[in-house]
Amino acid sequence: MKKMRYLLILAILLFLTLWTPDLLAQCPMCRMAAESNLQNGGTEGKGLNTGILYMLMMPYFIIGILGFIWYRNRRTSQEDV
């Protein structure tokens, strides 16, 4: 039963992660600079939003991995007792 609950939580998190609207994670000044660059024929602004979102997700991935390692070690230490 616990396995089913974990799978359901994982499925919900995966669904919410993949089903996100197009996020705009730029400050107004960066957005204006990127838009003006694109209007003038430049290509530097195309990957700016993706790069910002990538940098935003890294701390969450690191904390998630550390939390999983801590949980797994805690669970195995409790089973040994």
N, CA, C and O atoms as CSV, one atom per row, in Angstrom:
chain,resi,resn,atom,element,x,y,z
A,1,MET,N,N,0.822,-1.190,0.000
A,1,MET,CA,C,0.000,0.000,0.000
A,1,MET,C,C,0.871,1.261,0.000
A,1,MET,O,O,0.542,2.245,-0.662
A,2,LYS,N,N,1.980,1.228,0.743
A,2,LYS,CA,C,2.860,2.379,0.770
A,2,LYS,C,C,3.488,2.619,-0.592
A,2,LYS,O,O,3.700,3.763,-0.995
A,3,LYS,N,N,3.788,1.529,-1.302
A,3,LYS,CA,C,4.382,1.663,-2.636
A,3,LYS,C,C,3.426,2.383,-3.579
A,3,LYS,O,O,3.839,3.226,-4.375
A,4,MET,N,N,2.166,2.047,-3.481
A,4,MET,CA,C,1.160,2.677,-4.337
A,4,MET,C,C,1.045,4.165,-4.023
A,4,MET,O,O,0.885,4.987,-4.925
A,5,ARG,N,N,1.128,4.503,-2.745
A,5,ARG,CA,C,1.049,5.905,-2.347
A,5,ARG,C,C,2.242,6.695,-2.880
A,5,ARG,O,O,2.078,7.808,-3.380
A,6,TYR,N,N,3.440,6.123,-2.775
A,6,TYR,CA,C,4.633,6.788,-3.299
A,6,TYR,C,C,4.573,6.934,-4.815
A,6,TYR,O,O,4.988,7.956,-5.360
A,7,LEU,N,N,4.062,5.926,-5.489
A,7,LEU,CA,C,3.925,6.014,-6.943
A,7,LEU,C,C,2.917,7.094,-7.335
A,7,LEU,O,O,3.124,7.809,-8.316
A,8,LEU,N,N,1.844,7.213,-6.583
A,8,LEU,CA,C,0.845,8.241,-6.863
A,8,LEU,C,C,1.432,9.637,-6.660
A,8,LEU,O,O,1.215,10.529,-7.480
A,9,ILE,N,N,2.174,9.826,-5.570
A,9,ILE,CA,C,2.810,11.124,-5.319
A,9,ILE,C,C,3.824,11.436,-6.410
A,9,ILE,O,O,3.892,12.567,-6.893
A,10,LEU,N,N,4.611,10.441,-6.800
A,10,LEU,CA,C,5.584,10.632,-7.871
A,10,LEU,C,C,4.899,10.975,-9.187
A,10,LEU,O,O,5.370,11.844,-9.921
A,11,ALA,N,N,3.803,10.309,-9.490
A,11,ALA,CA,C,3.074,10.590,-10.725
A,11,ALA,C,C,2.503,12.012,-10.718
A,11,ALA,O,O,2.542,12.702,-11.736
A,12,ILE,N,N,1.974,12.446,-9.573
A,12,ILE,CA,C,1.431,13.798,-9.478
A,12,ILE,C,C,2.538,14.835,-9.648
A,12,ILE,O,O,2.368,15.811,-10.378
A,13,LEU,N,N,3.672,14.627,-8.977
A,13,LEU,CA,C,4.787,15.566,-9.109
A,13,LEU,C,C,5.318,15.611,-10.536
A,13,LEU,O,O,5.629,16.683,-11.053
A,14,LEU,N,N,5.420,14.452,-11.166
A,14,LEU,CA,C,5.880,14.399,-12.549
A,14,LEU,C,C,4.908,15.128,-13.472
A,14,LEU,O,O,5.326,15.868,-14.362
A,15,PHE,N,N,3.622,14.918,-13.261
A,15,PHE,CA,C,2.609,15.592,-14.073
A,15,PHE,C,C,2.685,17.103,-13.900
A,15,PHE,O,O,2.633,17.845,-14.882
A,16,LEU,N,N,2.810,17.567,-12.649
A,16,LEU,CA,C,2.881,19.004,-12.400
A,16,LEU,C,C,4.161,19.607,-12.947
A,16,LEU,O,O,4.174,20.769,-13.353
A,17,THR,N,N,5.244,18.827,-12.962
A,17,THR,CA,C,6.507,19.324,-13.494
A,17,THR,C,C,6.442,19.451,-15.012
A,17,THR,O,O,6.924,20.432,-15.578
A,18,LEU,N,N,5.855,18.472,-15.662
A,18,LEU,CA,C,5.816,18.486,-17.126
A,18,LEU,C,C,4.707,19.376,-17.677
A,18,LEU,O,O,4.816,19.878,-18.795
A,19,TRP,N,N,3.650,19.574,-16.912
A,19,TRP,CA,C,2.518,20.370,-17.377
A,19,TRP,C,C,2.591,21.763,-16.767
A,19,TRP,O,O,1.813,22.104,-15.876
A,20,THR,N,N,3.509,22.544,-17.244
A,20,THR,CA,C,3.630,23.916,-16.774
A,20,THR,C,C,3.437,24.852,-17.959
A,20,THR,O,O,3.896,24.571,-19.066
A,21,PRO,N,N,2.769,25.943,-17.722
A,21,PRO,CA,C,2.638,26.914,-18.816
A,21,PRO,C,C,3.994,27.543,-19.110
A,21,PRO,O,O,4.940,27.393,-18.337
A,22,ASP,N,N,4.074,28.224,-20.197
A,22,ASP,CA,C,5.322,28.890,-20.559
A,22,ASP,C,C,5.616,29.956,-19.510
A,22,ASP,O,O,4.930,30.974,-19.425
A,23,LEU,N,N,6.642,29.701,-18.723
A,23,LEU,CA,C,6.975,30.599,-17.628
A,23,LEU,C,C,7.888,31.718,-18.108
A,23,LEU,O,O,8.778,31.502,-18.930
A,24,LEU,N,N,7.656,32.895,-17.592
A,24,LEU,CA,C,8.507,34.034,-17.897
A,24,LEU,C,C,9.219,34.424,-16.615
A,24,LEU,O,O,8.642,35.075,-15.745
A,25,ALA,N,N,10.475,34.022,-16.506
A,25,ALA,CA,C,11.222,34.231,-15.264
A,25,ALA,C,C,12.282,35.304,-15.444
A,25,ALA,O,O,13.405,35.153,-14.961
A,26,GLN,N,N,11.948,36.368,-16.120
A,26,GLN,CA,C,12.927,37.421,-16.361
A,26,GLN,C,C,12.505,38.689,-15.645
A,26,GLN,O,O,11.318,38.988,-15.510
A,27,CYS,N,N,13.496,39.420,-15.195
A,27,CYS,CA,C,13.189,40.739,-14.646
A,27,CYS,C,C,12.820,41.647,-15.826
A,27,CYS,O,O,13.201,41.358,-16.960
A,28,PRO,N,N,12.104,42.709,-15.584
A,28,PRO,CA,C,11.685,43.580,-16.692
A,28,PRO,C,C,12.849,44.147,-17.503
A,28,PRO,O,O,12.746,44.300,-18.720
A,29,MET,N,N,13.949,44.456,-16.829
A,29,MET,CA,C,15.083,45.033,-17.538
A,29,MET,C,C,15.732,43.992,-18.471
A,29,MET,O,O,16.077,44.308,-19.609
A,30,CYS,N,N,15.891,42.771,-17.988
A,30,CYS,CA,C,16.466,41.710,-18.825
A,30,CYS,C,C,15.538,41.392,-19.997
A,30,CYS,O,O,15.989,41.178,-21.122
A,31,ARG,N,N,14.243,41.366,-19.715
A,31,ARG,CA,C,13.271,41.077,-20.769
A,31,ARG,C,C,13.315,42.149,-21.859
A,31,ARG,O,O,13.273,41.832,-23.048
A,32,MET,N,N,13.400,43.404,-21.454
A,32,MET,CA,C,13.443,44.488,-22.421
A,32,MET,C,C,14.716,44.410,-23.276
A,32,MET,O,O,14.671,44.636,-24.485
A,33,ALA,N,N,15.845,44.092,-22.642
A,33,ALA,CA,C,17.103,43.975,-23.379
A,33,ALA,C,C,17.046,42.801,-24.361
A,33,ALA,O,O,17.524,42.913,-25.489
A,34,ALA,N,N,16.471,41.695,-23.940
A,34,ALA,CA,C,16.376,40.532,-24.818
A,34,ALA,C,C,15.435,40.805,-25.996
A,34,ALA,O,O,15.736,40.437,-27.131
A,35,GLU,N,N,14.295,41.453,-25.723
A,35,GLU,CA,C,13.349,41.758,-26.799
A,35,GLU,C,C,13.943,42.740,-27.801
A,35,GLU,O,O,13.754,42.588,-29.008
A,36,SER,N,N,14.654,43.737,-27.312
A,36,SER,CA,C,15.250,44.694,-28.247
A,36,SER,C,C,16.358,44.035,-29.064
A,36,SER,O,O,16.557,44.382,-30.229
A,37,ASN,N,N,17.078,43.091,-28.467
A,37,ASN,CA,C,18.106,42.355,-29.198
A,37,ASN,C,C,17.472,41.523,-30.302
A,37,ASN,O,O,17.983,41.478,-31.420
A,38,LEU,N,N,16.359,40.864,-29.992
A,38,LEU,CA,C,15.683,40.036,-31.002
A,38,LEU,C,C,15.098,40.899,-32.120
A,38,LEU,O,O,15.113,40.501,-33.285
A,39,GLN,N,N,14.586,42.069,-31.772
A,39,GLN,CA,C,14.015,42.950,-32.789
A,39,GLN,C,C,15.082,43.495,-33.725
A,39,GLN,O,O,14.799,43.777,-34.890
A,40,ASN,N,N,16.297,43.645,-33.233
A,40,ASN,CA,C,17.397,44.143,-34.053
A,40,ASN,C,C,18.128,43.033,-34.797
A,40,ASN,O,O,19.173,43.278,-35.400
A,41,GLY,N,N,17.594,41.820,-34.761
A,41,GLY,CA,C,18.185,40.723,-35.515
A,41,GLY,C,C,19.175,39.874,-34.733
A,41,GLY,O,O,19.803,38.989,-35.313
A,42,GLY,N,N,19.333,40.112,-33.449
A,42,GLY,CA,C,20.259,39.324,-32.633
A,42,GLY,C,C,19.632,38.008,-32.203
A,42,GLY,O,O,18.417,37.831,-32.291
A,43,THR,N,N,20.462,37.090,-31.739
A,43,THR,CA,C,19.961,35.789,-31.297
A,43,THR,C,C,20.317,35.502,-29.842
A,43,THR,O,O,20.059,34.398,-29.360
A,44,GLU,N,N,20.898,36.457,-29.135
A,44,GLU,CA,C,21.320,36.206,-27.755
A,44,GLU,C,C,20.139,36.037,-26.795
A,44,GLU,O,O,20.274,35.358,-25.777
A,45,GLY,N,N,19.013,36.625,-27.091
A,45,GLY,CA,C,17.876,36.586,-26.175
A,45,GLY,C,C,17.055,35.324,-26.218
A,45,GLY,O,O,16.202,35.130,-25.352
A,46,LYS,N,N,17.273,34.452,-27.189
A,46,LYS,CA,C,16.426,33.259,-27.334
A,46,LYS,C,C,16.570,32.287,-26.165
A,46,LYS,O,O,15.572,31.738,-25.699
A,47,GLY,N,N,17.778,32.069,-25.688
A,47,GLY,CA,C,17.980,31.091,-24.629
A,47,GLY,C,C,18.017,31.681,-23.235
A,47,GLY,O,O,18.296,30.967,-22.272
A,48,LEU,N,N,17.743,32.965,-23.105
A,48,LEU,CA,C,17.843,33.618,-21.801
A,48,LEU,C,C,16.830,33.066,-20.807
A,48,LEU,O,O,17.186,32.772,-19.666
A,49,ASN,N,N,15.599,32.925,-21.213
A,49,ASN,CA,C,14.555,32.439,-20.306
A,49,ASN,C,C,14.812,31.004,-19.891
A,49,ASN,O,O,14.628,30.657,-18.724
A,50,THR,N,N,15.230,30.172,-20.816
A,50,THR,CA,C,15.542,28.779,-20.495
A,50,THR,C,C,16.712,28.696,-19.525
A,50,THR,O,O,16.700,27.874,-18.609
A,51,GLY,N,N,17.702,29.522,-19.716
A,51,GLY,CA,C,18.849,29.540,-18.816
A,51,GLY,C,C,18.476,29.957,-17.406
A,51,GLY,O,O,18.986,29.402,-16.433
A,52,ILE,N,N,17.590,30.932,-17.297
A,52,ILE,CA,C,17.138,31.384,-15.984
A,52,ILE,C,C,16.371,30.274,-15.276
A,52,ILE,O,O,16.582,30.037,-14.086
A,53,LEU,N,N,15.490,29.598,-15.989
A,53,LEU,CA,C,14.733,28.505,-15.383
A,53,LEU,C,C,15.648,27.341,-15.001
A,53,LEU,O,O,15.428,26.693,-13.978
A,54,TYR,N,N,16.657,27.076,-15.803
A,54,TYR,CA,C,17.625,26.021,-15.496
A,54,TYR,C,C,18.359,26.338,-14.195
A,54,TYR,O,O,18.502,25.473,-13.331
A,55,MET,N,N,18.819,27.567,-14.061
A,55,MET,CA,C,19.526,27.951,-12.834
A,55,MET,C,C,18.594,27.949,-11.629
A,55,MET,O,O,19.031,27.676,-10.511
A,56,LEU,N,N,17.323,28.248,-11.840
A,56,LEU,CA,C,16.351,28.257,-10.761
A,56,LEU,C,C,16.075,26.852,-10.236
A,56,LEU,O,O,15.834,26.689,-9.040
A,57,MET,N,N,16.104,25.840,-11.089
A,57,MET,CA,C,15.774,24.474,-10.686
A,57,MET,C,C,16.928,23.738,-10.017
A,57,MET,O,O,16.682,22.780,-9.285
A,58,MET,N,N,18.154,24.138,-10.233
A,58,MET,CA,C,19.299,23.413,-9.682
A,58,MET,C,C,19.279,23.292,-8.158
A,58,MET,O,O,19.529,22.196,-7.655
A,59,PRO,N,N,18.998,24.348,-7.395
A,59,PRO,CA,C,18.949,24.163,-5.933
A,59,PRO,C,C,17.884,23.159,-5.496
A,59,PRO,O,O,18.095,22.415,-4.538
A,60,TYR,N,N,16.739,23.129,-6.190
A,60,TYR,CA,C,15.692,22.182,-5.833
A,60,TYR,C,C,16.131,20.750,-6.113
A,60,TYR,O,O,15.838,19.852,-5.324
A,61,PHE,N,N,16.826,20.526,-7.219
A,61,PHE,CA,C,17.332,19.191,-7.509
A,61,PHE,C,C,18.365,18.762,-6.474
A,61,PHE,O,O,18.345,17.616,-6.023
A,62,ILE,N,N,19.251,19.647,-6.097
A,62,ILE,CA,C,20.287,19.306,-5.110
A,62,ILE,C,C,19.654,18.988,-3.766
A,62,ILE,O,O,20.019,17.997,-3.134
A,63,ILE,N,N,18.709,19.813,-3.317
A,63,ILE,CA,C,18.036,19.562,-2.043
A,63,ILE,C,C,17.235,18.268,-2.113
A,63,ILE,O,O,17.196,17.516,-1.139
A,64,GLY,N,N,16.598,17.998,-3.243
A,64,GLY,CA,C,15.851,16.752,-3.403
A,64,GLY,C,C,16.746,15.531,-3.330
A,64,GLY,O,O,16.389,14.540,-2.692
A,65,ILE,N,N,17.903,15.585,-3.971
A,65,ILE,CA,C,18.838,14.459,-3.941
A,65,ILE,C,C,19.367,14.256,-2.522
A,65,ILE,O,O,19.422,13.125,-2.038
A,66,LEU,N,N,19.756,15.340,-1.852
A,66,LEU,CA,C,20.238,15.215,-0.478
A,66,LEU,C,C,19.146,14.688,0.452
A,66,LEU,O,O,19.427,13.880,1.337
A,67,GLY,N,N,17.917,15.134,0.262
A,67,GLY,CA,C,16.799,14.635,1.065
A,67,GLY,C,C,16.547,13.155,0.825
A,67,GLY,O,O,16.270,12.418,1.771
A,68,PHE,N,N,16.638,12.714,-0.407
A,68,PHE,CA,C,16.444,11.296,-0.713
A,68,PHE,C,C,17.540,10.449,-0.080
A,68,PHE,O,O,17.259,9.396,0.491
A,69,ILE,N,N,18.794,10.906,-0.177
A,69,ILE,CA,C,19.903,10.165,0.433
A,69,ILE,C,C,19.717,10.104,1.950
A,69,ILE,O,O,19.913,9.050,2.556
A,70,TRP,N,N,19.342,11.224,2.562
A,70,TRP,CA,C,19.108,11.241,4.005
A,70,TRP,C,C,17.976,10.289,4.375
A,70,TRP,O,O,18.104,9.536,5.340
A,71,TYR,N,N,16.872,10.304,3.630
A,71,TYR,CA,C,15.724,9.440,3.913
A,71,TYR,C,C,16.110,7.977,3.778
A,71,TYR,O,O,15.750,7.158,4.624
A,72,ARG,N,N,16.832,7.646,2.734
A,72,ARG,CA,C,17.233,6.254,2.510
A,72,ARG,C,C,18.162,5.764,3.622
A,72,ARG,O,O,17.996,4.649,4.117
A,73,ASN,N,N,19.126,6.576,4.013
A,73,ASN,CA,C,20.028,6.193,5.096
A,73,ASN,C,C,19.312,6.091,6.437
A,73,ASN,O,O,19.615,5.208,7.240
A,74,ARG,N,N,18.388,6.967,6.673
A,74,ARG,CA,C,17.625,6.923,7.922
A,74,ARG,C,C,16.762,5.668,7.980
A,74,ARG,O,O,16.650,5.024,9.024
A,75,ARG,N,N,16.158,5.333,6.856
A,75,ARG,CA,C,15.295,4.151,6.812
A,75,ARG,C,C,16.104,2.876,7.003
A,75,ARG,O,O,15.675,1.977,7.726
A,76,THR,N,N,17.268,2.784,6.366
A,76,THR,CA,C,18.087,1.578,6.519
A,76,THR,C,C,18.656,1.484,7.924
A,76,THR,O,O,18.824,0.377,8.436
A,77,SER,N,N,18.959,2.610,8.567
A,77,SER,CA,C,19.481,2.560,9.934
A,77,SER,C,C,18.388,2.147,10.910
A,77,SER,O,O,18.684,1.490,11.908
A,78,GLN,N,N,17.144,2.508,10.655
A,78,GLN,CA,C,16.038,2.096,11.515
A,78,GLN,C,C,15.733,0.617,11.343
A,78,GLN,O,O,15.329,-0.037,12.304
A,79,GLU,N,N,15.914,0.074,10.148
A,79,GLU,CA,C,15.677,-1.348,9.907
A,79,GLU,C,C,16.753,-2.203,10.568
A,79,GLU,O,O,16.486,-3.347,10.934
A,80,ASP,N,N,17.952,-1.675,10.726
A,80,ASP,CA,C,19.051,-2.419,11.348
A,80,ASP,C,C,18.847,-2.563,12.850
A,80,ASP,O,O,19.350,-3.509,13.455
A,81,VAL,N,N,18.106,-1.625,13.461
A,81,VAL,CA,C,17.933,-1.637,14.930
A,81,VAL,C,C,16.952,-2.664,15.346
A,81,VAL,O,O,16.683,-2.814,16.538
